[in-house]
Amino acid sequence: MFADDSRTASWFPIVALEGPSGIGKSTLLHLISDRLIRDGIRFEQCSNNDSGRWSTVIRELASGPDRPLTLALSTAAARAELREGAQRPQLCDRFVISTLVYQRFAGLPMEYLYAANHPLLAAAVTFVLRLDAEALLARRSSQVRKPDWFKDRLGIGEEVELYDQAAALLTANGHDVRMMDASADEKTLAAQLAAEIKPIFQRSGAS
């Protein structure tokens, strides 16, 4: 861990929204952002997979299982670039927990994935959206989902369990992880999340 590196201590806070595919993260991020903006909170909205120069590389690597280590290190590099380039607090779609789920499913040890990513969790708060497998299946049935190697092979129950295990690992190592019941309607859940995120950003002088 980079405990002696003062650069990580000066990073802006990052709030990551995590959870299994199809649980509603993208919609919630837009609703949360709208609420924070109306309240005068200044922040950057980003995506671990779709922000910055690493987006194309990550999407290409995620289409197959043949280079899991390259994919894991590419997503870590994308996170490092997000953190080091931030000019304000960040609200992010997916972060470290996703790697502990999907690259672990691809065959990499969770301990290695955590070791490669834990410096990037400085000043990070992770909200993990949770539904049981039956409720998640019902929600996915109303969505059009883009296929990829992970979505096509990872069962719903296993995906939920891997998220629970990844959240438990970060919690056990002292990181700020908050489990959120995602069964409420989107507007209600967005209001709950925005109420928790607002003071995190305000403490950094974001308003």
KEGUPA-51579 format. One record per atom (N, C-alpha, C, CB): x, y, z. Coordinates in pm, whole numbers, plus 50000, padded with zeros to 5 digits. Glycine has a CB too. Layout:
! KEGUPA-51579
XYZ ...
! end
This chain:
! KEGUPA-51579
500834988150000 500005000050000 500875012450000 499065000150121 500425023149933 501205035149922 500955044350041 500895042249791 501105038950164 500795046750283 501725058650300 500865038050407 502925057950243 503885068750258 503825078550141 505275063150272 502855076950051 502765085449933 501695095949958 502445077149805 502085108349977 501145118950011 500245122649894 501875131150058 500585118349773 499765121949658 498365115949669 500435117349529 498265103449713 496945097349724 496115104149831 497065082549753 496735109349935 495995115950041 495385128949993 496905118550159 495915134749886 495395147449836 494365145749725 496545155949785 494045133449688 493055131249584 491675136049627 492995116449546 490895140349529 489505143449555 488755130449588 488855150749433 487685131349665 486915119149691 486265113849564 485835121749797 486095100949561 485365094549452 484275085949512 486315085949362 483085087149458 481955078849498 481645069549380 480685087549538 481705056649405 481475046749300 480145039749324 482615036549295 479405038249217 478145030749220 478395017249157 476985038549146 478195006649235 478514993049191 477274984149202 479664987149275 477334972849135 476264963149142 476214954849016 474934969949167 475514943649020 475454934748904 474894941548781 474624922548937 475224936248666 474704941348540 473184941248540 475244933048422 472594952448496 471144953248485 470424957848610 470614940248447 471164961348715 470504965148840 470004979648837 471464963248957 470504987648741 469995001248725 470985012248754 468835002948813 472275009348749 473285019348784 473245031548693 474655013148779 473155029448563 473225040748469 472075050548490 473215035648326 470875045248505 469715053948529 469875061448660 468425045848531 470315054448764 470485060848893 471545071748889 470855050548998 472635069548816 473675079548809 473145092648751 474835074448725 472315091748649 471735103948590 470805110948688 470975100448461 469985103148759 469055109148856 469805115348973 468065098548907 470825108449021 471635113849132 472345126549087 472665103449181 472935126248967 473645137948916 472715149948907 474235134948778 471505147948858 470545158948847 470265165148984 469225154048783 470105156649084 469835161749220 471015169649275 469495150249315 472215164249257 473405171049309 473625184449238 474635162149293 473415184649109 473585197049033 472585207649079 473425194448881 471335203449101 470315212849150 470695218449287 468945205949157 471425210649365 471855215149498 473165222949495 471985203249590 473675225449376 474885233549363 476175226149391 474805244949454 476155212849384 477355204849410 478135203449279 476975190649467 479415206349285 480275205549167 481065192449172 481245217749158 480985184849065 481645171849061 481825167648917 480835161149140 482595157048897 482765151048765 482045137548763 484275149348730 481335134848654 480735121648637 481605113648542 479265122648584 481905101348579 482835093448497 482435078748500 484275095148547 483065071148412 482875056648405 484235050148396 481975052648284 484455040248480 485735033148477 486005027348338 485745021948582 484965022348272 485135015648144 485045024948023 484125004848130 484375036248038 484055044547921 484665058447924 482585045747908 485395061948029 486015075048035 487495074048000 485835081248175 487985083747924 489415084347898 489895075347786 490155080948022 491195074947771 491825068447656 491745053147661 493265072647647 491415047447779 491425032947793 490105026447749 491705029447936 489105034347718 487775028947690 487775018347581 486855040147651 488365021547466 488345012247352 489094999447385 488965018847228 490235000747452 491034989047490 490234979947583 492364993447558 489594985847685 488854977947782 487684970747716 488344986847895 486954977647631 485804971447564 486254959947474 485034981847482 487364961647406 487874950947319 488304938847401 489054956047234 489024941247509 489504930247591 488364922847660 490484935347695 487274929947694 486144923847763 485314914847673 485264934547821 485624914647544 484844906347452 485244891647455 484984911547312 486324888447527 486764874547533 487584871947658 487574870847409 487854859147688 488534855547812 490034853447799 487924843247868 490604856147681 491964851547655 493054860047720 492194851047508 492724872547762 493744881047823 493214887347952 494194892047724 492874879348050 492274884848172 493224893948250 491814873748262 494514890648251 495474898948324 495614912648256 496854891948332 495674912548123 495754925248049 494524933848077 495884922747898 493354927448079 492124934848108 492144940448249 490894925848088 492564932348345 492604936948485 493534948848501 493034925548578 494704948248439 495654959248452 495214971548373 497034954748405 494504969448263 493984980848186 492924988348264 493414976048053 492034981048331 491014987848411 491654995048529 489954977948460 492704989048588 493414995948696 494085008648645 494464986548759 494665007948525 495285019948467 494245030648440 496025016248336 493065026648393 491995036348370 491575043148499 490785029548305 491515035448607 491175041348738 492255051148784 490985030248844 493505047248766 494595056248806 494525069348729 495955049448783 494225068548601 494135080748522 492965089348568 493975077348373 491835083148603 490705090748656 491085097848784 489505081448681 491745090648875 492085096449005 493115107548992 492615085749100 494155105048915 495235114848905 494845127248825 496445108448841 493865125748736 493455137148653 492255144748706 493155132448517 491705140548819 490475146748870 490715161248911 489935138748990 489765169648874 489785183648915 488715186749019 489595192648794 487825177049040 486735178449136 486425164549191 485455185049070 485565163649293 485075150449335 484435143149217 484045151749451 484435129949223 483975121849110 482835112549151 485145113649053 481875111549061 480785101849073 480965091948959 479365108749068 481235079348994 481735069848895 480845057548882 483145065648931 480625053348759 479925041048727 480945029648726 479175042048590 480875020948826 481795009748846 483175014648891 481925001548718 483815006248974 485165009449017 485844996349056 485165019649137 486504995649168 487354984149201 486544971349222 488164987149325 485384972249285 484624960049313 484294952449185 483324963449388 484044959549076 483734952648951 484884943748905 483404962748842 486104948448923 487254940048889 487324927748980 488564948048901 487004929649108 487034918249200 485944908049169 486884923149344 484964912049088 483934902849044 484284896648909 482574909949036 484444905048808 484524899848670 485884894048637 484184910848572 486974900648677 488274894648649 488544882548738 489384905048667 487924882148854 487994869948935 487264858548865 487384872449076 486094861548810 485344851448734 486164846348615 484004857248686 486984855248558 487824851348444 489034843148486 488294863648368 489264841748620 490294832548665 491434838548744 490854825948551 491414851648769 492504857848844 492204857448994 492734872248798 493214855849079 492994855349224 492504868949277 494284851249297 491524868649366 490984880949420 492044888649498 489774878049509 492944881549566 493984888149644 494904896249552 494784877849724 495234890949436 496064898349340 495324910549289 496474889249222 494054908849255 493264919949202 493144931149305 491864915149159 492954927449430 492884937549536 494224944649552 492464931049670 495324937149552 496644943149568 496944953249458 497714932449571 496494950349335 496764959249222 495914971849227 496504951949092 494824971449301 493864982549298 493704990249428 492544977249259 494174984749540 493824991249666 494385005349682 494284982949779 495535009249621 495945023249634 494925032949574 497295025449567 494155028249476 493185036849407 491925039149490 492825030849274 491805031949602 490635033349688 490795044249793 490335020249756 491925051449791 492085062749883 490985072949858 493475069249867 490325077249965 489235087249958 488075082349873 489765100449902 487855069249870 486765063549791 485635058649881 487275052149703 484425060949837 483235055249901 482505047249794 482305066449963 482235034649823 481585025849726 480195022049774 482435013149704 479195025149692 477825020849718 477545008649631 476805032449689 477164997649696 476894985249623 475384982949623 477644973049688 474784983649505 473364980949490 473134965949494 472814986949357 472114961649570 471904947349588 470454943349569 472374943149723 470244932849493 468964925949481 469244911049488 468214929849348 468274903349533 468464888849525 468324884549379 467434881249615 468724872249351 468794867649213 467444868049143 469354853649208 466374864549212 465054864349150 464604878449111 464024858049244 464804888149200 464414901949172 465264907849060 464534910449298 466554904449058 467434909448952 467034903648817 468884906048983 466674890948814 466214884848689 464974891748636 465934869848709 464034894948725 462814901948684 463144915648627 461854903248803 464084922548687 464454935848638 465134934848502 465384943048738 465984924948485 466684923448357 465724919848244 467754912748369 464634913248276 463724908648171 463094920248094 462634900048232 463094932148153 462494943748085 463544952248016 461734952248186 464794947548010 465884955547954 466424949347827 466994957148056 466994957947744 467774953347629 469244954647669 467454961747497 469944943547679 471314943747729 472284940147618 471484933947847 473384947747611 474434944547516 475204932147564 475394956547497 475334922147480 476044909947524 477554912347534 475774898347427 478184905547627 479644904647630 479994891147691 480284916547711 481294888147698 481714874947743 481224872047884 483244873747737 481284881947972 480894879948111 479374878248124 481364891648196 478594886948059 477134886248069 476604873148013 476494897947995 477274867847913 476804855547849 477104843047931 477424854247713 478014843848027 478464831848097 478264832148249 479904829748069 478174843848306 478084845048451 476624844548494 478744858148499 476264834248572 474904832748619 474534843648718 474714819148683 473244846748726 472784857648811 473124855048958 471274859748795 472814843049006 473094839949145 474574841049177 472604826049178 475414836149086 476864836849109 477334851349107 477624828649003 476794859449016 477194873549009 476844880849139 476514880348890 475644878549190 475244884649317 476184880349429 473794880849352 476514867549434 477394862349539 478804868249528 477464847049532 479314869549406 480644875149388 480684889849432 481084873849241 479624897249406 479564911049454 479554911449606 478314918149398 478794902649669 478764902149815 480164899249871 477764891449865 480864889749810 482194886149857 483194897549838 482684873649786 483114904349723 484024915549697 483774927049794 483864920449553 482504929849821 482164940449917 482674936950056 480644942749921 482554924250094 483024919750225 484544921150236 482614905150250 485264918150128 486724919350130 487144933850153 487324914049998 486534943150079 486914957250096 486554962150236 486214965949990 485384958250285 484974962250420 485964957150523 483574957150451 486374944450509 487314938450605 488664945350603 487494923750575 488994951850492 490274958850481 490134973750509 490854956750342 489014977750568 488864991350616 488365001550517 490124995850667 487904997250399 487395006750300 485925009750326 487575001050157 485495021350281 484125026050304 483215020050198 484045041650302 482505009450234 481585002550143 480205002550206 482064987950113 479205007050132 477845008250185 476885000250096 477415023150192 476284990050155 475344981650082 473974988650077 475214967450149 473374988849959 472094995649939 471074985949881 472265007849848 469954984449948 468844976549894 468294983849772 467724974350002 468354977549657 467964983849531 466534980549490 468914979849422 465724975749584 464364971749548 463394983449534 463834962049651 463744995149587 462865006749577 462835011749433 463315017949673 461855020249402 461805026149268 462995035649250 460455033649246 463305038649124 464525045849091 464585059649156 464655047248941 463465066949155 463475080549211 463705080249362 462145087649179 463095070549430 463285069449575 464735065849607 462335058849634 465275056149533 466655051949558 467645063049524 466975039449476 467375070349416 468255081549379 468265092149487 467815087649245 467095094949546 467025104849654 467825100249775 465555107349693 467725087449809 468485082049923 469985083149898 468095067449949 470415079349779 471835079549747 472355093949741 472085072549614 471615102849679 472045116849670 472205122949809 471045125049586 471315119249900 471395124550037 472655119850108 470165120350118 473135107850077 474375102950137 475615108350066 474395087750135 475515110349936 476675114849858 476935129649878 476455111849710 475895137649891 476045152149901 477035156350010 474695158549927 476905151550134 477875155950236 479295151050210 477435151150372 479445139750142 480805134950107 481495145150017 480735121050036 480765149949918 481335159749825 481465173449891 480465160849700 480525177149976 480585190250042 481825191350131 479325192650125 482215180350195 483385180850282 484675184250204 483555167550355 484645182050072 485825185249991 485735199149931 485985175049879 484695206849969 484525220249916 483935220649778 485815227249915 483085210549745 482555209449610 481355218349584 482175195349583 480835225049684 479665233549661 480055248249656 478605231249770 
! end
